[in-house]
């Protein structure tokens, strides 16, 4: 039951952010919504029992590809209309509220952590090595799928060289 | 499955509707993510890790595609000063 609720919540977030990615006018905002979308997809992977893929998703997509997109968006300096800052204090207030919320959260974590620190932590370290998801995927990747794996690495190398040559101003 | 299909459709609509090529590329990423979700869902359904191996490959190919595509965008923008696909008619005969 709880799993179903979590799934539908994450699914709603994923779809909502996907719609925002496609429909936002500002390209930078679109990229940032894309980050959130990828993070929720990673949460979905965890829910589906693919922890290794969730980590890869966060590292490669949310960490690498999106930074690449942001760089290109910044380099391709679109002529945006000057932003309408009708209320310059609005963002300051929002940032203050958010940082206050984070501070309260950290305080709560610290407080409750001091109350009962040991058992939860020990439990977590015990649970962690049992899930052999990464081991399973890695085993398959390096035995049955060794040749596709090498081809994929070759493709990445070729793509890297190609991207460098394309983006260079002159050879 | 339904989520995957819906995400896929949003990506396709994004490719169709928007005229900014960067947003089109992001829509393609959304489509690839939809495929990945589908693969992981089937991998869980059938208790078979091969689907996750394929997701690793899809992610690698998506990274390569993003790098090359963004390189092309940069090269194109340097020549034409635009990212609007309606003006990308260089190879029209």
Interface residues (C-beta under 8 A of the other chain):
Chain A: X11 X14 X15 X18 X19 X21 X22 X27 X30 X31 X34 X37 X38 X41 X44 X45 X48 X49 X50 X52 X53 X56 X57 X60 X61 X64 X65 X68 X69 X71 X72 X73 X75 X76 X78 X133 X136 X137 X140 X141 X144 X145 X148 X149 X152 X153 X155 X156 X158 X159 X160 X162 X163 X164 X165 X166 X167 X169
Chain B: X3 X6 X7 X10 X11 X13 X14 X17 X18 X20 X22 X23 X25 X26 X27 X29 X30 X33 X36 X37 X40 X41 X43 X44 X49 X50 X52 X53 X55 X56 X57 X59 X60 X61 X62 X63 X64 X65 X66 X67 X68 X70 X71 X72 X73 X74 X75 X77 X78 X83
